[in-house]
């Protein structure tokens, strides 16, 4: 197939592009290189079935041309990263909603399948664990500093599902949970690369609060495996999927494991949330995906553990 990946020079997008090239597909990556990097694509840059188009998903003419020339779209382009979104909240709304609308509209002409990247953040501050795809989403209910990102992704989902319902567009919503692995940089506040980098340089690993908040980290190779299987699964069309690993680790335990695995002499220090975030900031205590729908649909669930991710 001819496959378009928006955000294809990014962390997840570049791993997906490599995998699709290996599977024999033609891949076009559309990326404005805002957080994505050409270096992410070195292994396939010169491949005859690969092409990187530097441009924006907000350029509707360009998006139309690229979608017209493909059979299927993975729409991963988005303004991401805690720091970026804190500094420029409206950028998430403009890029994420405008970009998704441009892709969906272009895909509608020939009813091309579109896989839309969403996020676990659409579950907001829910304490009903694990998060299930049928849980209610309430726009703006996240009440944290990434409200613009979470709200924009919620709107993306509603837009995509409206195109599916009203125009029979085959869309699949991908709610990614924390995904990590090679090439993810710590530039935008991602905890695993930040801790690994600090440990390798014997600098302190800075944990916010008491470190008892937990997350579930999925390996990017598992996430890509899920995407490739969903792509080939007709039963997935029109549906929403949690994509992540459901093994939980506290941030303190993550820091300790990274120090042990790197043999680092770095200390772990704890800083109050108030010293990093504005007053009133509330972190999520836990965030766990229910991945039973994914497993039932494609016969696969992310399993690579923390040690493999850190390695
Ligand atoms: P990333 O920053 O590496 O990828 C996003 C890509 O989109 C980058 O290459 C960036 O340059 C590109 N981009 C941004 N604005 C663009 C625009 N206007 N036009 C074209 N390209 C543009 O981050 P990632 O982790 O690979 O994220 C990929 C997708 O997965 C995003 O939609 C993100 O919201 C979602 N997601 C990721 C995670 C995670 O843990 N990594 C979790 C939840 C959701």
Boltz pocket constraint, residues with backbone or C-beta under 6 A from the ligand:
constraints:
  - pocket:
      binder: B
      contacts: [[A, 6], [A, 7], [A, 8], [A, 9], [A, 10], [A, 11], [A, 12], [A, 13], [A, 30], [A, 31], [A, 32], [A, 33], [A, 34], [A, 35], [A, 36], [A, 37], [A, 55], [A, 56], [A, 57], [A, 58], [A, 75], [A, 76], [A, 77], [A, 78], [A, 79], [A, 80], [A, 95], [A, 99], [A, 117], [A, 118], [A, 119], [A, 120], [A, 175], [A, 176], [A, 177], [A, 178], [A, 179], [A, 180]]
      max_distance: 6.0
